[in-house]
Amino acid sequence: MKETIIKVEGMVCNGCENRVQNALKNIDGVEDVVANHTTGTVKVISKNEVEESVLKEKIEDIGFEVKED
């Protein structure tokens, strides 16, 4: 298993968190997702074969901006 933390801009409420969580949970290999609009982070627990780029692309596809470190 792998834990990935992604910084996301544009999440402002619980509804935003739910949109991100639901979108990422539909990706094969993703086990759990916890989005937090207060901290602007998304924690993804996944199998090792899930690429971080796939997660980031899905977040951007639903209208949020991924912040690079």
N, CA, C and O atoms as a Tripos MOL2 file, in Angstrom:
@<TRIPOS>MOLECULE
protein
  276   275    69     0     0
PROTEIN
NO_CHARGES

@<TRIPOS>ATOM
      1 N           0.8370   -1.1810    0.0000 N.3       1 MET1
      2 CA          0.0000    0.0000    0.0000 C.3       1 MET1
      3 C           0.8860    1.2510    0.0000 C.2       1 MET1
      4 O           2.0290    1.2460    0.4570 O.2       1 MET1
      5 N           0.3020    2.3020   -0.5300 N.am      2 LYS2
      6 CA          1.0300    3.5550   -0.6560 C.3       2 LYS2
      7 C           0.1200    4.6860   -0.2040 C.2       2 LYS2
      8 O          -1.0730    4.6860   -0.5070 O.2       2 LYS2
      9 N           0.6840    5.6590    0.5280 N.am      3 GLU3
     10 CA         -0.0640    6.8440    0.9370 C.3       3 GLU3
     11 C           0.4640    8.0410    0.1540 C.2       3 GLU3
     12 O           1.6680    8.2920    0.1170 O.2       3 GLU3
     13 N          -0.4500    8.7720   -0.4670 N.am      4 THR4
     14 CA         -0.0950    9.9470   -1.2510 C.3       4 THR4
     15 C          -0.8590   11.1440   -0.7110 C.2       4 THR4
     16 O          -2.0710   11.0720   -0.5050 O.2       4 THR4
     17 N          -0.1530   12.2420   -0.4810 N.am      5 ILE5
     18 CA         -0.7800   13.4910   -0.0550 C.3       5 ILE5
     19 C          -0.7080   14.4640   -1.2220 C.2       5 ILE5
     20 O           0.3690   14.7220   -1.7590 O.2       5 ILE5
     21 N          -1.8550   15.0010   -1.6100 N.am      6 ILE6
     22 CA         -1.9250   15.9440   -2.7240 C.3       6 ILE6
     23 C          -2.5260   17.2470   -2.2120 C.2       6 ILE6
     24 O          -3.5620   17.2440   -1.5480 O.2       6 ILE6
     25 N          -1.8670   18.3600   -2.5270 N.am      7 LYS7
     26 CA         -2.3930   19.6700   -2.1590 C.3       7 LYS7
     27 C          -3.3460   20.1280   -3.2520 C.2       7 LYS7
     28 O          -3.0110   20.1070   -4.4360 O.2       7 LYS7
     29 N          -4.5470   20.5470   -2.8330 N.am      8 VAL8
     30 CA         -5.5920   20.9070   -3.7860 C.3       8 VAL8
     31 C          -6.1340   22.2950   -3.4470 C.2       8 VAL8
     32 O          -6.4050   22.6020   -2.2860 O.2       8 VAL8
     33 N          -6.2850   23.1120   -4.4590 N.am      9 GLU9
     34 CA         -6.8480   24.4400   -4.2990 C.3       9 GLU9
     35 C          -8.2710   24.4450   -4.8520 C.2       9 GLU9
     36 O          -8.5450   23.8300   -5.8820 O.2       9 GLU9
     37 N          -9.1690   25.1390   -4.1640 N.am     10 GLY10
     38 CA        -10.5270   25.2750   -4.6640 C.3      10 GLY10
     39 C         -11.5710   24.5100   -3.8770 C.2      10 GLY10
     40 O         -12.7680   24.7010   -4.0940 O.2      10 GLY10
     41 N         -11.1390   23.6370   -2.9570 N.am     11 MET11
     42 CA        -12.1100   22.9490   -2.1080 C.3      11 MET11
     43 C         -12.5240   23.9160   -0.9980 C.2      11 MET11
     44 O         -11.6830   24.3700   -0.2220 O.2      11 MET11
     45 N         -13.8240   24.2310   -0.9230 N.am     12 VAL12
     46 CA        -14.2620   25.2210    0.0560 C.3      12 VAL12
     47 C         -15.3250   24.6980    1.0280 C.2      12 VAL12
     48 O         -15.7390   25.4160    1.9380 O.2      12 VAL12
     49 N         -15.7640   23.4540    0.8380 N.am     13 CYS13
     50 CA        -16.8400   22.9430    1.6930 C.3      13 CYS13
     51 C         -16.8200   21.4110    1.7050 C.2      13 CYS13
     52 O         -16.0310   20.7710    1.0090 O.2      13 CYS13
     53 N         -17.7100   20.8550    2.5160 N.am     14 ASN14
     54 CA        -17.8240   19.3930    2.5900 C.3      14 ASN14
     55 C         -18.2490   18.7920    1.2610 C.2      14 ASN14
     56 O         -17.8350   17.6840    0.9190 O.2      14 ASN14
     57 N         -19.0710   19.5110    0.5090 N.am     15 GLY15
     58 CA        -19.4890   19.0310   -0.8110 C.3      15 GLY15
     59 C         -18.3030   18.8620   -1.7420 C.2      15 GLY15
     60 O         -18.2380   17.9040   -2.5120 O.2      15 GLY15
     61 N         -17.3590   19.8030   -1.6700 N.am     16 CYS16
     62 CA        -16.1420   19.7020   -2.4780 C.3      16 CYS16
     63 C         -15.3380   18.4700   -2.0790 C.2      16 CYS16
     64 O         -14.8360   17.7350   -2.9300 O.2      16 CYS16
     65 N         -15.2250   18.2600   -0.7770 N.am     17 GLU17
     66 CA        -14.5140   17.0780   -0.2850 C.3      17 GLU17
     67 C         -15.1480   15.8120   -0.8470 C.2      17 GLU17
     68 O         -14.4500   14.9140   -1.3180 O.2      17 GLU17
     69 N         -16.4690   15.7470   -0.7920 N.am     18 ASN18
     70 CA        -17.1790   14.5560   -1.2810 C.3      18 ASN18
     71 C         -16.9580   14.3430   -2.7740 C.2      18 ASN18
     72 O         -16.7800   13.2070   -3.2110 O.2      18 ASN18
     73 N         -16.9680   15.4190   -3.5660 N.am     19 ARG19
     74 CA        -16.7290   15.2930   -5.0080 C.3      19 ARG19
     75 C         -15.3590   14.6910   -5.2840 C.2      19 ARG19
     76 O         -15.2190   13.7920   -6.1130 O.2      19 ARG19
     77 N         -14.3440   15.1980   -4.5770 N.am     20 VAL20
     78 CA        -12.9780   14.6930   -4.7740 C.3      20 VAL20
     79 C         -12.8860   13.2430   -4.3300 C.2      20 VAL20
     80 O         -12.3400   12.4040   -5.0470 O.2      20 VAL20
     81 N         -13.4170   12.9460   -3.1540 N.am     21 GLN21
     82 CA        -13.3490   11.5810   -2.6220 C.3      21 GLN21
     83 C         -14.0370   10.5910   -3.5510 C.2      21 GLN21
     84 O         -13.4840    9.5320   -3.8490 O.2      21 GLN21
     85 N         -15.2290   10.9230   -4.0070 N.am     22 ASN22
     86 CA        -15.9690   10.0140   -4.8830 C.3      22 ASN22
     87 C         -15.2640    9.8020   -6.2130 C.2      22 ASN22
     88 O         -15.2340    8.6860   -6.7300 O.2      22 ASN22
     89 N         -14.6960   10.8660   -6.7690 N.am     23 ALA23
     90 CA        -13.9960   10.7450   -8.0500 C.3      23 ALA23
     91 C         -12.7700    9.8430   -7.9260 C.2      23 ALA23
     92 O         -12.5250    9.0010   -8.7900 O.2      23 ALA23
     93 N         -12.0070   10.0190   -6.8610 N.am     24 LEU24
     94 CA        -10.7780    9.2360   -6.7030 C.3      24 LEU24
     95 C         -11.0640    7.7900   -6.3010 C.2      24 LEU24
     96 O         -10.3190    6.8870   -6.6830 O.2      24 LEU24
     97 N         -12.1200    7.5620   -5.5460 N.am     25 LYS25
     98 CA        -12.4510    6.1880   -5.1370 C.3      25 LYS25
     99 C         -12.8440    5.3240   -6.3280 C.2      25 LYS25
    100 O         -12.8030    4.0960   -6.2470 O.2      25 LYS25
    101 N         -13.2270    5.9640   -7.4390 N.am     26 ASN26
    102 CA        -13.5960    5.2070   -8.6380 C.3      26 ASN26
    103 C         -12.3940    4.7580   -9.4550 C.2      26 ASN26
    104 O         -12.5620    4.0450  -10.4440 O.2      26 ASN26
    105 N         -11.2020    5.1500   -9.0740 N.am     27 ILE27
    106 CA         -9.9930    4.7330   -9.7850 C.3      27 ILE27
    107 C          -9.5780    3.3570   -9.2750 C.2      27 ILE27
    108 O          -9.4790    3.1370   -8.0680 O.2      27 ILE27
    109 N          -9.3350    2.4330  -10.2030 N.am     28 ASP28
    110 CA         -8.8970    1.0870   -9.8190 C.3      28 ASP28
    111 C          -7.6180    1.1620   -8.9970 C.2      28 ASP28
    112 O          -6.6600    1.8320   -9.3820 O.2      28 ASP28
    113 N          -7.6110    0.4750   -7.8730 N.am     29 GLY29
    114 CA         -6.4310    0.4220   -7.0150 C.3      29 GLY29
    115 C          -6.4830    1.3850   -5.8460 C.2      29 GLY29
    116 O          -5.6790    1.2700   -4.9210 O.2      29 GLY29
    117 N          -7.4090    2.3330   -5.8650 N.am     30 VAL30
    118 CA         -7.5490    3.2680   -4.7470 C.3      30 VAL30
    119 C          -8.3780    2.5970   -3.6580 C.2      30 VAL30
    120 O          -9.4920    2.1360   -3.9060 O.2      30 VAL30
    121 N          -7.8270    2.5480   -2.4580 N.am     31 GLU31
    122 CA         -8.4780    1.8870   -1.3350 C.3      31 GLU31
    123 C          -9.2760    2.8630   -0.4760 C.2      31 GLU31
    124 O         -10.3810    2.5410   -0.0410 O.2      31 GLU31
    125 N          -8.7190    4.0670   -0.2260 N.am     32 ASP32
    126 CA         -9.3920    5.0350    0.6310 C.3      32 ASP32
    127 C          -8.9320    6.4400    0.2590 C.2      32 ASP32
    128 O          -7.8080    6.6420   -0.2020 O.2      32 ASP32
    129 N          -9.8280    7.4100    0.4710 N.am     33 VAL33
    130 CA         -9.5280    8.8070    0.1820 C.3      33 VAL33
    131 C         -10.0970    9.6600    1.3060 C.2      33 VAL33
    132 O         -11.2440    9.4800    1.7150 O.2      33 VAL33
    133 N          -9.2840   10.5920    1.8040 N.am     34 VAL34
    134 CA         -9.7530   11.5520    2.7950 C.3      34 VAL34
    135 C          -9.3780   12.9360    2.2960 C.2      34 VAL34
    136 O          -8.1990   13.2840    2.2330 O.2      34 VAL34
    137 N         -10.3960   13.7310    1.9390 N.am     35 ALA35
    138 CA        -10.1720   15.1070    1.4960 C.3      35 ALA35
    139 C         -10.4990   16.0440    2.6490 C.2      35 ALA35
    140 O         -11.4350   15.7960    3.4100 O.2      35 ALA35
    141 N          -9.7270   17.1220    2.7780 N.am     36 ASN36
    142 CA         -9.9500   18.0890    3.8480 C.3      36 ASN36
    143 C          -9.8730   19.4900    3.2590 C.2      36 ASN36
    144 O          -8.7940   19.9580    2.8960 O.2      36 ASN36
    145 N         -11.0350   20.1690    3.1640 N.am     37 HIS37
    146 CA        -11.0340   21.5000    2.5600 C.3      37 HIS37
    147 C         -10.3510   22.5370    3.4440 C.2      37 HIS37
    148 O          -9.8570   23.5440    2.9370 O.2      37 HIS37
    149 N         -10.3140   22.3120    4.7550 N.am     38 THR38
    150 CA         -9.6840   23.2600    5.6730 C.3      38 THR38
    151 C          -8.1710   23.3210    5.4580 C.2      38 THR38
    152 O          -7.5770   24.3990    5.4670 O.2      38 THR38
    153 N          -7.5590   22.1550    5.2650 N.am     39 THR39
    154 CA         -6.1070   22.1130    5.0540 C.3      39 THR39
    155 C          -5.7360   22.1220    3.5740 C.2      39 THR39
    156 O          -4.5720   22.3160    3.2250 O.2      39 THR39
    157 N          -6.7250   21.9110    2.7030 N.am     40 GLY40
    158 CA         -6.4600   21.8760    1.2690 C.3      40 GLY40
    159 C          -5.6640   20.6630    0.8400 C.2      40 GLY40
    160 O          -4.8600   20.7320   -0.0900 O.2      40 GLY40
    161 N          -5.8930   19.5440    1.5260 N.am     41 THR41
    162 CA         -5.1590   18.3250    1.1960 C.3      41 THR41
    163 C          -6.0950   17.1570    0.9260 C.2      41 THR41
    164 O          -7.2300   17.1090    1.4000 O.2      41 THR41
    165 N          -5.5720   16.2200    0.1470 N.am     42 VAL42
    166 CA         -6.2580   14.9590   -0.1160 C.3      42 VAL42
    167 C          -5.2670   13.8450    0.1710 C.2      42 VAL42
    168 O          -4.1750   13.8110   -0.3970 O.2      42 VAL42
    169 N          -5.6530   12.9350    1.0560 N.am     43 LYS43
    170 CA         -4.8150   11.7720    1.3600 C.3      43 LYS43
    171 C          -5.4190   10.5710    0.6710 C.2      43 LYS43
    172 O          -6.5970   10.2600    0.8460 O.2      43 LYS43
    173 N          -4.5910    9.8940   -0.1210 N.am     44 VAL44
    174 CA         -5.0490    8.7350   -0.8850 C.3      44 VAL44
    175 C          -4.2570    7.5080   -0.4510 C.2      44 VAL44
    176 O          -3.0260    7.5140   -0.4600 O.2      44 VAL44
    177 N          -4.9710    6.4670   -0.0760 N.am     45 ILE45
    178 CA         -4.3560    5.1690    0.2110 C.3      45 ILE45
    179 C          -4.6470    4.2930   -1.0020 C.2      45 ILE45
    180 O          -5.8040    4.0890   -1.3710 O.2      45 ILE45
    181 N          -3.5810    3.7770   -1.6190 N.am     46 SER46
    182 CA         -3.7730    3.0080   -2.8510 C.3      46 SER46
    183 C          -2.7800    1.8690   -2.9330 C.2      46 SER46
    184 O          -1.8140    1.7870   -2.1740 O.2      46 SER46
    185 N          -3.0550    0.9980   -3.8780 N.am     47 LYS47
    186 CA         -2.0960   -0.0490   -4.2090 C.3      47 LYS47
    187 C          -0.9280    0.6260   -4.9190 C.2      47 LYS47
    188 O          -1.0850    1.7020   -5.4960 O.2      47 LYS47
    189 N           0.2190    0.0060   -4.8780 N.am     48 ASN48
    190 CA          1.4380    0.6190   -5.3980 C.3      48 ASN48
    191 C           1.3950    0.9780   -6.8730 C.2      48 ASN48
    192 O           2.1310    1.8620   -7.3130 O.2      48 ASN48
    193 N           0.5480    0.3090   -7.6440 N.am     49 GLU49
    194 CA          0.5580    0.5440   -9.0910 C.3      49 GLU49
    195 C          -0.1950    1.8120   -9.5120 C.2      49 GLU49
    196 O          -0.1500    2.1840  -10.6850 O.2      49 GLU49
    197 N          -0.8830    2.4810   -8.5820 N.am     50 VAL50
    198 CA         -1.6210    3.7040   -8.9250 C.3      50 VAL50
    199 C          -0.6330    4.8730   -8.9910 C.2      50 VAL50
    200 O           0.0270    5.2050   -8.0050 O.2      50 VAL50
    201 N          -0.5480    5.4840  -10.1690 N.am     51 GLU51
    202 CA          0.3760    6.6040  -10.3660 C.3      51 GLU51
    203 C          -0.2160    7.8870   -9.8020 C.2      51 GLU51
    204 O          -1.4140    8.1380   -9.9350 O.2      51 GLU51
    205 N           0.6300    8.7020   -9.1700 N.am     52 GLU52
    206 CA          0.1870    9.9780   -8.6190 C.3      52 GLU52
    207 C          -0.3570   10.8900   -9.7180 C.2      52 GLU52
    208 O          -1.2880   11.6600   -9.4790 O.2      52 GLU52
    209 N           0.2120   10.8100  -10.9060 N.am     53 SER53
    210 CA         -0.2430   11.6500  -12.0140 C.3      53 SER53
    211 C          -1.7010   11.3540  -12.3860 C.2      53 SER53
    212 O          -2.4360   12.2590  -12.7820 O.2      53 SER53
    213 N          -2.1150   10.0960  -12.2600 N.am     54 VAL54
    214 CA         -3.5020    9.7150  -12.5490 C.3      54 VAL54
    215 C          -4.4350   10.3630  -11.5270 C.2      54 VAL54
    216 O          -5.5060   10.8550  -11.8840 O.2      54 VAL54
    217 N          -4.0340   10.3630  -10.2710 N.am     55 LEU55
    218 CA         -4.8400   10.9750   -9.2140 C.3      55 LEU55
    219 C          -4.9840   12.4750   -9.4550 C.2      55 LEU55
    220 O          -6.0830   13.0240   -9.3740 O.2      55 LEU55
    221 N          -3.8690   13.1250   -9.7520 N.am     56 LYS56
    222 CA         -3.8780   14.5760   -9.9780 C.3      56 LYS56
    223 C          -4.7260   14.9450  -11.1880 C.2      56 LYS56
    224 O          -5.4580   15.9340  -11.1580 O.2      56 LYS56
    225 N          -4.6290   14.1610  -12.2410 N.am     57 GLU57
    226 CA         -5.4070   14.4340  -13.4510 C.3      57 GLU57
    227 C          -6.9070   14.3430  -13.1570 C.2      57 GLU57
    228 O          -7.6850   15.1650  -13.6420 O.2      57 GLU57
    229 N          -7.3110   13.3490  -12.3680 N.am     58 LYS58
    230 CA         -8.7230   13.1800  -12.0290 C.3      58 LYS58
    231 C          -9.2230   14.3730  -11.2070 C.2      58 LYS58
    232 O         -10.3360   14.8530  -11.4200 O.2      58 LYS58
    233 N          -8.4080   14.8440  -10.2780 N.am     59 ILE59
    234 CA         -8.7870   16.0070   -9.4620 C.3      59 ILE59
    235 C          -8.9990   17.2270  -10.3560 C.2      59 ILE59
    236 O          -9.9660   17.9690  -10.1820 O.2      59 ILE59
    237 N          -8.1030   17.4280  -11.3040 N.am     60 GLU60
    238 CA         -8.2200   18.5750  -12.2040 C.3      60 GLU60
    239 C          -9.4000   18.4090  -13.1630 C.2      60 GLU60
    240 O         -10.0360   19.3930  -13.5410 O.2      60 GLU60
    241 N          -9.6930   17.1720  -13.5530 N.am     61 ASP61
    242 CA        -10.8260   16.9090  -14.4500 C.3      61 ASP61
    243 C         -12.1670   17.3360  -13.8330 C.2      61 ASP61
    244 O         -13.0890   17.7160  -14.5540 O.2      61 ASP61
    245 N         -12.2720   17.2720  -12.5020 N.am     62 ILE62
    246 CA        -13.5340   17.6450  -11.8630 C.3      62 ILE62
    247 C         -13.5390   19.1050  -11.4040 C.2      62 ILE62
    248 O         -14.4640   19.5370  -10.7160 O.2      62 ILE62
    249 N         -12.5060   19.8640  -11.7850 N.am     63 GLY63
    250 CA        -12.5610   21.3090  -11.5870 C.3      63 GLY63
    251 C         -11.7410   21.8990  -10.4580 C.2      63 GLY63
    252 O         -11.9130   23.0710  -10.1220 O.2      63 GLY63
    253 N         -10.8620   21.1230   -9.8710 N.am     64 PHE64
    254 CA        -10.0090   21.6470   -8.8100 C.3      64 PHE64
    255 C          -8.5780   21.7660   -9.3080 C.2      64 PHE64
    256 O          -8.1930   21.1170  -10.2810 O.2      64 PHE64
    257 N          -7.7970   22.5970   -8.6380 N.am     65 GLU65
    258 CA         -6.4090   22.8260   -9.0530 C.3      65 GLU65
    259 C          -5.4560   22.1100   -8.1060 C.2      65 GLU65
    260 O          -5.5370   22.2710   -6.8880 O.2      65 GLU65
    261 N          -4.5590   21.3240   -8.6700 N.am     66 VAL66
    262 CA         -3.5320   20.6590   -7.8820 C.3      66 VAL66
    263 C          -2.3720   21.6230   -7.7250 C.2      66 VAL66
    264 O          -1.8780   22.1910   -8.6990 O.2      66 VAL66
    265 N          -1.9410   21.8000   -6.4700 N.am     67 LYS67
    266 CA         -0.8120   22.6810   -6.1820 C.3      67 LYS67
    267 C           0.4440   21.8300   -6.0740 C.2      67 LYS67
    268 O           0.4880   20.8580   -5.3190 O.2      67 LYS67
    269 N           1.4550   22.2040   -6.8300 N.am     68 GLU68
    270 CA          2.7350   21.4970   -6.7460 C.3      68 GLU68
    271 C           3.5590   22.1200   -5.6220 C.2      68 GLU68
    272 O           3.4800   23.3230   -5.3710 O.2      68 GLU68
    273 N           4.3440   21.2900   -4.9540 N.am     69 ASP69
    274 CA          5.1820   21.7860   -3.8400 C.3      69 ASP69
    275 C           6.2520   22.7210   -4.3230 C.2      69 ASP69
    276 O           7.0390   23.2260   -3.5220 O.2      69 ASP69
@<TRIPOS>BOND
     1     1     2 1
     2     2     3 1
     3     3     4 2
     4     3     5 am
     5     5     6 1
     6     6     7 1
     7     7     8 2
     8     7     9 am
     9     9    10 1
    10    10    11 1
    11    11    12 2
    12    11    13 am
    13    13    14 1
    14    14    15 1
    15    15    16 2
    16    15    17 am
    17    17    18 1
    18    18    19 1
    19    19    20 2
    20    19    21 am
    21    21    22 1
    22    22    23 1
    23    23    24 2
    24    23    25 am
    25    25    26 1
    26    26    27 1
    27    27    28 2
    28    27    29 am
    29    29    30 1
    30    30    31 1
    31    31    32 2
    32    31    33 am
    33    33    34 1
    34    34    35 1
    35    35    36 2
    36    35    37 am
    37    37    38 1
    38    38    39 1
    39    39    40 2
    40    39    41 am
    41    41    42 1
    42    42    43 1
    43    43    44 2
    44    43    45 am
    45    45    46 1
    46    46    47 1
    47    47    48 2
    48    47    49 am
    49    49    50 1
    50    50    51 1
    51    51    52 2
    52    51    53 am
    53    53    54 1
    54    54    55 1
    55    55    56 2
    56    55    57 am
    57    57    58 1
    58    58    59 1
    59    59    60 2
    60    59    61 am
    61    61    62 1
    62    62    63 1
    63    63    64 2
    64    63    65 am
    65    65    66 1
    66    66    67 1
    67    67    68 2
    68    67    69 am
    69    69    70 1
    70    70    71 1
    71    71    72 2
    72    71    73 am
    73    73    74 1
    74    74    75 1
    75    75    76 2
    76    75    77 am
    77    77    78 1
    78    78    79 1
    79    79    80 2
    80    79    81 am
    81    81    82 1
    82    82    83 1
    83    83    84 2
    84    83    85 am
    85    85    86 1
    86    86    87 1
    87    87    88 2
    88    87    89 am
    89    89    90 1
    90    90    91 1
    91    91    92 2
    92    91    93 am
    93    93    94 1
    94    94    95 1
    95    95    96 2
    96    95    97 am
    97    97    98 1
    98    98    99 1
    99    99   100 2
   100    99   101 am
   101   101   102 1
   102   102   103 1
   103   103   104 2
   104   103   105 am
   105   105   106 1
   106   106   107 1
   107   107   108 2
   108   107   109 am
   109   109   110 1
   110   110   111 1
   111   111   112 2
   112   111   113 am
   113   113   114 1
   114   114   115 1
   115   115   116 2
   116   115   117 am
   117   117   118 1
   118   118   119 1
   119   119   120 2
   120   119   121 am
   121   121   122 1
   122   122   123 1
   123   123   124 2
   124   123   125 am
   125   125   126 1
   126   126   127 1
   127   127   128 2
   128   127   129 am
   129   129   130 1
   130   130   131 1
   131   131   132 2
   132   131   133 am
   133   133   134 1
   134   134   135 1
   135   135   136 2
   136   135   137 am
   137   137   138 1
   138   138   139 1
   139   139   140 2
   140   139   141 am
   141   141   142 1
   142   142   143 1
   143   143   144 2
   144   143   145 am
   145   145   146 1
   146   146   147 1
   147   147   148 2
   148   147   149 am
   149   149   150 1
   150   150   151 1
   151   151   152 2
   152   151   153 am
   153   153   154 1
   154   154   155 1
   155   155   156 2
   156   155   157 am
   157   157   158 1
   158   158   159 1
   159   159   160 2
   160   159   161 am
   161   161   162 1
   162   162   163 1
   163   163   164 2
   164   163   165 am
   165   165   166 1
   166   166   167 1
   167   167   168 2
   168   167   169 am
   169   169   170 1
   170   170   171 1
   171   171   172 2
   172   171   173 am
   173   173   174 1
   174   174   175 1
   175   175   176 2
   176   175   177 am
   177   177   178 1
   178   178   179 1
   179   179   180 2
   180   179   181 am
   181   181   182 1
   182   182   183 1
   183   183   184 2
   184   183   185 am
   185   185   186 1
   186   186   187 1
   187   187   188 2
   188   187   189 am
   189   189   190 1
   190   190   191 1
   191   191   192 2
   192   191   193 am
   193   193   194 1
   194   194   195 1
   195   195   196 2
   196   195   197 am
   197   197   198 1
   198   198   199 1
   199   199   200 2
   200   199   201 am
   201   201   202 1
   202   202   203 1
   203   203   204 2
   204   203   205 am
   205   205   206 1
   206   206   207 1
   207   207   208 2
   208   207   209 am
   209   209   210 1
   210   210   211 1
   211   211   212 2
   212   211   213 am
   213   213   214 1
   214   214   215 1
   215   215   216 2
   216   215   217 am
   217   217   218 1
   218   218   219 1
   219   219   220 2
   220   219   221 am
   221   221   222 1
   222   222   223 1
   223   223   224 2
   224   223   225 am
   225   225   226 1
   226   226   227 1
   227   227   228 2
   228   227   229 am
   229   229   230 1
   230   230   231 1
   231   231   232 2
   232   231   233 am
   233   233   234 1
   234   234   235 1
   235   235   236 2
   236   235   237 am
   237   237   238 1
   238   238   239 1
   239   239   240 2
   240   239   241 am
   241   241   242 1
   242   242   243 1
   243   243   244 2
   244   243   245 am
   245   245   246 1
   246   246   247 1
   247   247   248 2
   248   247   249 am
   249   249   250 1
   250   250   251 1
   251   251   252 2
   252   251   253 am
   253   253   254 1
   254   254   255 1
   255   255   256 2
   256   255   257 am
   257   257   258 1
   258   258   259 1
   259   259   260 2
   260   259   261 am
   261   261   262 1
   262   262   263 1
   263   263   264 2
   264   263   265 am
   265   265   266 1
   266   266   267 1
   267   267   268 2
   268   267   269 am
   269   269   270 1
   270   270   271 1
   271   271   272 2
   272   271   273 am
   273   273   274 1
   274   274   275 1
   275   275   276 2
@<TRIPOS>SUBSTRUCTURE
     1 MET1         2 RESIDUE 1 A MET
     2 LYS2         6 RESIDUE 1 A LYS
     3 GLU3        10 RESIDUE 1 A GLU
     4 THR4        14 RESIDUE 1 A THR
     5 ILE5        18 RESIDUE 1 A ILE
     6 ILE6        22 RESIDUE 1 A ILE
     7 LYS7        26 RESIDUE 1 A LYS
     8 VAL8        30 RESIDUE 1 A VAL
     9 GLU9        34 RESIDUE 1 A GLU
    10 GLY10       38 RESIDUE 1 A GLY
    11 MET11       42 RESIDUE 1 A MET
    12 VAL12       46 RESIDUE 1 A VAL
    13 CYS13       50 RESIDUE 1 A CYS
    14 ASN14       54 RESIDUE 1 A ASN
    15 GLY15       58 RESIDUE 1 A GLY
    16 CYS16       62 RESIDUE 1 A CYS
    17 GLU17       66 RESIDUE 1 A GLU
    18 ASN18       70 RESIDUE 1 A ASN
    19 ARG19       74 RESIDUE 1 A ARG
    20 VAL20       78 RESIDUE 1 A VAL
    21 GLN21       82 RESIDUE 1 A GLN
    22 ASN22       86 RESIDUE 1 A ASN
    23 ALA23       90 RESIDUE 1 A ALA
    24 LEU24       94 RESIDUE 1 A LEU
    25 LYS25       98 RESIDUE 1 A LYS
    26 ASN26      102 RESIDUE 1 A ASN
    27 ILE27      106 RESIDUE 1 A ILE
    28 ASP28      110 RESIDUE 1 A ASP
    29 GLY29      114 RESIDUE 1 A GLY
    30 VAL30      118 RESIDUE 1 A VAL
    31 GLU31      122 RESIDUE 1 A GLU
    32 ASP32      126 RESIDUE 1 A ASP
    33 VAL33      130 RESIDUE 1 A VAL
    34 VAL34      134 RESIDUE 1 A VAL
    35 ALA35      138 RESIDUE 1 A ALA
    36 ASN36      142 RESIDUE 1 A ASN
    37 HIS37      146 RESIDUE 1 A HIS
    38 THR38      150 RESIDUE 1 A THR
    39 THR39      154 RESIDUE 1 A THR
    40 GLY40      158 RESIDUE 1 A GLY
    41 THR41      162 RESIDUE 1 A THR
    42 VAL42      166 RESIDUE 1 A VAL
    43 LYS43      170 RESIDUE 1 A LYS
    44 VAL44      174 RESIDUE 1 A VAL
    45 ILE45      178 RESIDUE 1 A ILE
    46 SER46      182 RESIDUE 1 A SER
    47 LYS47      186 RESIDUE 1 A LYS
    48 ASN48      190 RESIDUE 1 A ASN
    49 GLU49      194 RESIDUE 1 A GLU
    50 VAL50      198 RESIDUE 1 A VAL
    51 GLU51      202 RESIDUE 1 A GLU
    52 GLU52      206 RESIDUE 1 A GLU
    53 SER53      210 RESIDUE 1 A SER
    54 VAL54      214 RESIDUE 1 A VAL
    55 LEU55      218 RESIDUE 1 A LEU
    56 LYS56      222 RESIDUE 1 A LYS
    57 GLU57      226 RESIDUE 1 A GLU
    58 LYS58      230 RESIDUE 1 A LYS
    59 ILE59      234 RESIDUE 1 A ILE
    60 GLU60      238 RESIDUE 1 A GLU
    61 ASP61      242 RESIDUE 1 A ASP
    62 ILE62      246 RESIDUE 1 A ILE
    63 GLY63      250 RESIDUE 1 A GLY
    64 PHE64      254 RESIDUE 1 A PHE
    65 GLU65      258 RESIDUE 1 A GLU
    66 VAL66      262 RESIDUE 1 A VAL
    67 LYS67      266 RESIDUE 1 A LYS
    68 GLU68      270 RESIDUE 1 A GLU
    69 ASP69      274 RESIDUE 1 A ASP
